[in-house]
Amino acid sequence: MRACSERQKASRDSAQLFWTHFRDAFRGFDGRSEQGSPAGSSFGARSFGHLGFTGTSLWCDPAAQVVAVILTNRVSPSRENIAIRGARPFLNDALFDMGAALAAAR
């Protein structure tokens, strides 16, 4: 995993504005399902995210101040490849745990 430089990170103000804007409505994003969510089990009930056709995934938990991004190419070698469905919850839980540890260390 490559760490981002300070210049590449979104500012706290930008993140707060984004999370405040979406606090009461998902506005085109998905909410976390109670069971079988691709977000995994660690993201909170107010989390929101989006799944892309090629296997990409974005989940945000404003309360925990955690964002998880997964970039994949599930359509290789074929668009029939659905293995990402089983991997997303596991990966998002691991990313949440890492993000929560980093947020707690601030």
Contacts in CASP RR format, 6 or more apart in sequence:
PFRMAT RR
TARGET T0000
AUTHOR 0000-0000-0000
METHOD contacts of the structure
MODEL  1
MRACSERQKASRDSAQLFWTHFRDAFRGFDGRSEQGSPAGSSFGARSFGH
LGFTGTSLWCDPAAQVVAVILTNRVSPSRENIAIRGARPFLNDALFDMGA
ALAAAR
15 65 0 8 1.000
15 67 0 8 1.000
18 60 0 8 1.000
19 60 0 8 1.000
19 62 0 8 1.000
21 27 0 8 1.000
22 29 0 8 1.000
22 48 0 8 1.000
22 60 0 8 1.000
22 62 0 8 1.000
23 46 0 8 1.000
23 62 0 8 1.000
26 48 0 8 1.000
26 49 0 8 1.000
28 50 0 8 1.000
29 48 0 8 1.000
29 49 0 8 1.000
29 50 0 8 1.000
30 48 0 8 1.000
30 49 0 8 1.000
30 50 0 8 1.000
30 51 0 8 1.000
31 39 0 8 1.000
31 47 0 8 1.000
31 48 0 8 1.000
31 49 0 8 1.000
32 39 0 8 1.000
32 40 0 8 1.000
32 43 0 8 1.000
32 44 0 8 1.000
32 45 0 8 1.000
32 47 0 8 1.000
32 48 0 8 1.000
32 49 0 8 1.000
32 59 0 8 1.000
33 39 0 8 1.000
36 89 0 8 1.000
37 43 0 8 1.000
37 89 0 8 1.000
38 51 0 8 1.000
38 57 0 8 1.000
38 85 0 8 1.000
38 88 0 8 1.000
38 89 0 8 1.000
38 92 0 8 1.000
39 47 0 8 1.000
39 49 0 8 1.000
39 59 0 8 1.000
39 68 0 8 1.000
39 88 0 8 1.000
39 89 0 8 1.000
39 92 0 8 1.000
40 88 0 8 1.000
40 89 0 8 1.000
40 90 0 8 1.000
40 92 0 8 1.000
40 93 0 8 1.000
40 96 0 8 1.000
41 89 0 8 1.000
41 93 0 8 1.000
42 92 0 8 1.000
42 93 0 8 1.000
42 96 0 8 1.000
42 97 0 8 1.000
42 100 0 8 1.000
43 59 0 8 1.000
43 61 0 8 1.000
43 64 0 8 1.000
43 66 0 8 1.000
43 68 0 8 1.000
43 92 0 8 1.000
43 96 0 8 1.000
44 61 0 8 1.000
44 63 0 8 1.000
44 64 0 8 1.000
46 61 0 8 1.000
46 62 0 8 1.000
46 63 0 8 1.000
47 59 0 8 1.000
47 60 0 8 1.000
47 61 0 8 1.000
47 62 0 8 1.000
48 59 0 8 1.000
48 60 0 8 1.000
49 57 0 8 1.000
49 58 0 8 1.000
49 59 0 8 1.000
49 60 0 8 1.000
50 57 0 8 1.000
50 58 0 8 1.000
51 57 0 8 1.000
51 88 0 8 1.000
53 75 0 8 1.000
54 72 0 8 1.000
54 73 0 8 1.000
54 74 0 8 1.000
54 75 0 8 1.000
55 70 0 8 1.000
55 72 0 8 1.000
55 73 0 8 1.000
55 74 0 8 1.000
55 75 0 8 1.000
55 84 0 8 1.000
55 88 0 8 1.000
56 69 0 8 1.000
56 70 0 8 1.000
56 71 0 8 1.000
56 72 0 8 1.000
57 68 0 8 1.000
57 69 0 8 1.000
57 70 0 8 1.000
57 88 0 8 1.000
57 91 0 8 1.000
57 92 0 8 1.000
58 67 0 8 1.000
58 68 0 8 1.000
58 69 0 8 1.000
58 70 0 8 1.000
59 67 0 8 1.000
59 68 0 8 1.000
59 92 0 8 1.000
59 96 0 8 1.000
60 66 0 8 1.000
60 67 0 8 1.000
60 68 0 8 1.000
61 67 0 8 1.000
61 96 0 8 1.000
64 96 0 8 1.000
64 99 0 8 1.000
64 100 0 8 1.000
64 103 0 8 1.000
65 103 0 8 1.000
66 95 0 8 1.000
66 96 0 8 1.000
66 99 0 8 1.000
66 100 0 8 1.000
66 103 0 8 1.000
68 91 0 8 1.000
68 92 0 8 1.000
68 95 0 8 1.000
68 96 0 8 1.000
68 99 0 8 1.000
69 95 0 8 1.000
70 88 0 8 1.000
70 91 0 8 1.000
70 92 0 8 1.000
70 95 0 8 1.000
72 84 0 8 1.000
74 81 0 8 1.000
74 82 0 8 1.000
74 83 0 8 1.000
74 84 0 8 1.000
75 81 0 8 1.000
END
